[in-house]
Amino acid sequence: MMSCDGIFSTFRIRDIELANRIVVPPMVQVRPITSPEGIAWYRRLAAGGAGLVIVEATGVPRFRNELTPKTLRALVDAIHVGGAKVAIQLFPVRIGQKTEPDDLSLEQIEAMIDHYGKAATICRKAGFDGVEPHGAHGYLLNRFFMPDRNCRTDAFGGSLENRVRLAVRIVRRIREAVGENLLILFRHTPTGDAYTMEDSLSFAGQLVRAGIDVLDISPARRAAVADLAAPFKARLSVPVIAVNGMEDPEEAERAVREGRCDLVAVGRQMIADAQWPRKVRDGKREEIRRCTKCDKGCFGNLRKHKPVECVLWPEHELTGYMPQGGDS
């Protein structure tokens, strides 16, 4: 059995020290993040031993009135008490809102950029350690980057320089708003039907110059664990997160040891068993409740807009995360 000392080594980003290299990636779980059930969900994930927990995609318009330093503080505290640092993924519109690059006026784009700055300021005041604009998986910011989805003819469409402009300006606006007091992560899908890895590397370089601290590559696997993250790790001056296949501790360890990434994100496996980090660290791998990738309780429930769970959970564990009514 390979030693996993690499993924359990501490890691410093600016003045933030992570207890280890394990990240809980942002996963929508269909509970209000400031509700008792939502807070319990994230408390469980943090207490399992991960170094960083990224709270699920949350629309920046919600931060104007609904999400405030006061309403978010209990969530942040629950994760910190569990021993993890905490970031939150910021989505450009409300979750579920269908928006294409061509739908937005210049005034709406400017308002969106401003909303990111305001949301990041609220997050900093609430005690978050970082924020992460969601620029992956074919969602709006990713679509601005896609030449086949972005048909704009103004400064936000056409050339590669124009197609990265929105993301770059969002990062700059966040940095202007919070200074050096908050980490900025950015999630990006490295290749697409109409853009290449070289396009993504150019984009990532501009994001680094704009002020990001961490690049979160998703998906980060094609043929081998973290092989899609490796080119960014080789070229960029900021840490790189890789996801996909990291539930195998030895694969995660190799990815870090061989320099394909700095941090490893473990998703569905952490839903199945949030104690995965502690069990791996303590040599108790045989006790891990292993995700079978059946996608019934996680993606299956998500598609039905039902609270995410796991079919492997015992009944007593299930009851703690069921919403009791109301939204936050």
C-alpha positions in Angstrom: 0.0 0.0 0.0 1.5 3.3 -1.1 2.1 6.0 1.5 -0.1 9.0 1.0 2.1 11.5 2.8 2.0 13.8 -0.3 -1.8 14.5 -0.2 -1.6 14.9 3.6 1.2 17.5 3.6 0.2 21.0 4.4 -0.1 23.5 1.6 0.2 27.3 1.7 -1.6 29.7 -0.6 -0.7 33.3 0.2 -1.2 33.5 4.0 -3.7 30.6 4.1 -2.4 27.2 5.2 -4.4 24.1 4.2 -4.1 21.2 6.6 -3.7 18.9 3.5 -4.1 18.7 -0.3 -7.6 17.3 -0.2 -10.5 19.5 -1.6 -14.2 19.0 -1.4 -15.3 20.4 -4.8 -18.5 22.5 -5.2 -21.5 20.2 -5.5 -25.0 21.4 -5.6 -26.9 19.5 -2.9 -30.4 21.1 -3.0 -30.6 22.4 0.5 -30.4 26.2 1.3 -26.8 26.7 2.3 -27.8 28.8 5.3 -30.5 26.4 6.5 -29.8 24.1 9.4 -29.8 21.1 7.0 -27.4 22.9 4.6 -25.1 23.9 7.4 -25.1 20.3 8.7 -24.2 19.0 5.3 -21.1 21.2 5.1 -20.2 20.6 8.8 -20.1 16.9 8.0 -17.9 17.4 4.9 -15.4 19.6 6.8 -15.3 17.3 9.8 -14.2 14.4 7.6 -10.7 15.9 7.3 -10.4 17.7 4.0 -8.2 20.7 3.8 -10.5 22.9 1.8 -14.3 22.9 1.3 -15.7 24.8 -1.7 -19.4 25.6 -1.1 -21.7 24.9 -4.1 -22.4 27.3 -7.0 -24.3 30.3 -5.7 -25.7 33.1 -7.9 -24.2 36.5 -7.3 -27.6 38.3 -7.5 -28.5 36.6 -4.2 -25.8 38.5 -2.4 -27.6 41.9 -2.8 -30.2 41.3 -0.2 -30.6 37.6 0.6 -27.1 36.4 1.5 -25.3 38.7 3.9 -22.3 38.4 6.3 -24.8 37.7 9.1 -26.7 34.9 7.3 -23.5 33.3 6.0 -21.5 33.4 9.2 -22.9 30.1 10.7 -22.0 28.2 7.5 -18.5 29.6 7.5 -18.0 28.9 11.2 -19.3 25.3 10.8 -16.7 24.5 8.2 -13.9 26.2 10.1 -14.7 24.4 13.3 -14.4 21.2 11.3 -10.8 22.1 10.5 -11.1 23.1 6.8 -10.7 26.4 5.0 -13.7 27.5 3.0 -14.4 29.1 -0.3 -17.6 29.5 -2.2 -18.3 29.1 -5.9 -19.9 32.2 -7.4 -22.3 31.8 -10.4 -23.0 34.7 -12.7 -26.8 34.4 -12.6 -29.3 32.6 -10.3 -29.0 28.8 -10.5 -31.4 27.5 -13.2 -31.6 30.8 -15.1 -31.0 30.1 -18.8 -28.8 32.8 -20.2 -26.6 32.9 -23.3 -23.8 35.3 -24.1 -25.8 37.0 -26.8 -28.7 37.6 -24.4 -26.9 40.2 -22.4 -26.6 43.9 -23.1 -23.4 45.8 -22.3 -25.2 47.3 -19.3 -26.1 43.9 -18.0 -22.5 42.7 -18.4 -21.2 45.6 -16.4 -23.8 45.0 -13.7 -22.8 41.3 -13.5 -19.1 42.3 -13.1 -20.1 44.7 -10.3 -22.2 42.0 -8.6 -19.2 39.7 -8.4 -17.3 42.5 -6.6 -20.1 43.0 -4.2 -20.6 39.3 -3.6 -16.9 38.8 -2.9 -16.9 41.7 -0.4 -19.8 40.1 1.5 -18.0 36.7 1.4 -14.9 38.3 2.9 -16.9 40.0 5.7 -18.6 36.6 6.4 -15.2 35.0 7.0 -14.8 33.0 3.8 -11.2 32.3 2.9 -11.8 32.4 -0.9 -14.3 32.7 -3.7 -14.4 30.8 -7.0 -16.1 32.2 -10.2 -17.6 29.2 -12.1 -16.2 29.2 -15.6 -16.6 25.6 -16.5 -19.0 22.9 -17.7 -20.6 24.8 -20.4 -22.2 27.4 -18.1 -22.4 31.1 -18.9 -18.8 32.2 -18.3 -17.5 29.1 -20.1 -19.9 29.9 -23.0 -18.4 33.3 -23.4 -15.1 31.5 -23.9 -16.5 29.1 -26.5 -16.3 30.5 -30.1 -19.3 28.3 -31.1 -21.5 29.6 -28.3 -20.4 33.3 -28.2 -21.6 35.1 -31.3 -21.2 38.6 -30.0 -19.5 41.2 -32.3 -18.5 43.6 -29.6 -15.6 43.7 -27.1 -16.9 40.5 -25.4 -17.0 38.3 -28.5 -15.0 37.2 -31.6 -11.2 37.0 -30.9 -9.8 35.0 -28.0 -8.8 38.2 -26.3 -12.4 39.4 -26.4 -13.9 36.0 -25.4 -11.8 36.0 -22.2 -12.6 39.6 -21.3 -15.6 38.9 -19.1 -13.8 36.4 -16.9 -10.7 38.5 -16.7 -12.7 41.6 -15.7 -14.6 39.6 -13.1 -11.4 38.5 -11.5 -10.0 42.0 -11.6 -13.2 43.4 -10.1 -13.0 40.9 -7.2 -9.4 41.7 -6.5 -10.2 45.4 -6.5 -13.0 44.8 -4.1 -11.2 42.6 -1.6 -7.6 43.5 -2.0 -5.2 40.7 -0.9 -7.6 39.6 1.8 -9.4 36.8 -0.1 -8.2 33.9 -2.3 -9.6 33.9 -5.8 -10.0 30.5 -7.4 -11.3 30.0 -10.9 -12.9 26.8 -12.3 -12.3 26.1 -16.0 -13.0 23.2 -18.4 -9.7 22.7 -20.2 -10.9 21.6 -23.7 -14.1 21.8 -25.7 -15.5 21.1 -29.1 -14.4 24.5 -30.4 -11.4 25.4 -28.3 -8.1 23.8 -27.6 -5.8 23.2 -24.7 -3.5 25.9 -26.0 -6.5 28.3 -26.0 -7.2 27.4 -22.4 -3.5 27.8 -21.4 -3.6 31.3 -22.9 -6.8 32.1 -21.0 -5.4 30.8 -17.7 -2.3 33.0 -18.1 -4.5 36.0 -18.4 -6.5 34.9 -15.3 -3.2 34.7 -13.4 -2.2 38.1 -14.5 -5.6 39.4 -13.5 -5.2 38.1 -9.9 -6.3 34.5 -9.4 -4.5 32.4 -6.7 -5.7 28.9 -7.8 -6.9 27.3 -11.0 -9.5 24.6 -10.6 -9.5 22.3 -13.6 -12.7 20.3 -14.2 -12.7 17.7 -15.6 -9.0 17.1 -15.1 -8.8 13.6 -16.5 -8.9 12.2 -20.1 -6.6 9.1 -20.1 -4.9 9.3 -16.7 -5.6 11.0 -13.4 -4.9 14.7 -13.7 -3.5 14.5 -17.2 -5.6 17.5 -18.3 -4.4 19.5 -15.2 -0.7 18.8 -15.9 -0.2 21.3 -18.7 -1.5 24.1 -16.4 0.7 22.9 -13.5 3.7 23.0 -15.8 3.1 26.4 -17.2 1.4 28.5 -14.5 2.7 30.1 -11.4 -0.4 29.3 -9.3 -1.5 26.1 -7.7 -3.8 23.8 -9.7 -6.7 21.6 -8.4 -7.6 18.4 -10.3 -10.7 16.4 -10.0 -11.9 13.0 -11.4 -10.5 9.6 -10.1 -9.1 11.0 -6.9 -11.2 8.7 -4.8 -8.4 6.2 -5.3 -5.8 7.4 -2.7 -2.8 6.0 -4.6 -3.9 7.7 -7.8 -4.3 11.0 -6.0 -0.9 10.6 -4.4 0.7 9.9 -7.7 -0.9 13.0 -9.3 0.6 15.2 -6.6 4.0 13.4 -6.4 4.4 13.5 -10.2 3.6 17.2 -10.4 0.4 17.0 -12.3 -1.5 19.0 -9.8 -1.1 20.6 -6.3 -4.5 19.8 -4.8 -6.9 16.9 -5.3 -10.7 17.2 -5.3 -12.8 14.3 -4.1 -16.5 14.6 -4.9 -19.1 11.8 -4.9 -16.8 9.7 -2.6 -17.1 12.5 0.0 -20.9 12.3 -0.2 -20.8 8.6 0.3 -18.3 8.8 3.2 -17.1 12.2 4.4 -14.6 10.5 6.6 -12.6 9.4 3.5 -9.6 11.7 4.4 -9.3 10.5 8.0 -9.7 6.9 7.1 -7.0 7.1 4.4 -4.7 9.0 6.7 -5.2 6.6 9.6 -4.6 3.5 7.5 -8.3 2.4 7.7 -9.1 2.1 4.0 -11.0 -1.1 4.5 -13.6 0.9 6.6 -14.3 3.4 3.8 -17.9 3.4 2.5 -17.0 3.3 -1.1 -18.9 5.2 -3.7 -20.2 2.8 -6.4 -20.9 5.6 -8.9 -24.5 4.5 -9.2 -25.6 8.2 -9.3 -28.9 7.4 -7.7 -28.9 9.4 -4.6 -26.6 12.2 -5.8 -27.1 12.9 -9.5 -30.4 11.1 -9.5 -31.9 13.3 -6.8 -30.3 16.4 -8.3 -32.1 15.8 -11.6 -35.4 15.6 -9.6 -34.4 18.7 -7.6 -34.5 16.7 -4.5 -31.9 16.9 -1.6 -28.8 15.0 -2.6 -28.1 11.9 -0.5 -26.4 8.5 -0.9 -28.0 5.1 -1.2 -25.2 3.8 1.0 -26.0 5.9 4.0 -27.6 4.2 7.0 -31.0 5.5 8.0 -29.8 7.5 11.0 -27.3 9.4 8.8 -30.0 10.3 6.3 -32.3 12.1 8.7 -29.9 14.9 9.6 -29.8 16.4 6.1 -33.5 16.5 5.2 -35.0 20.0 4.8 -37.6 20.9 7.4 -39.2 23.5 5.2 -38.4 27.0 4.1 -35.6 28.5 2.0 -32.8 30.9 2.8 
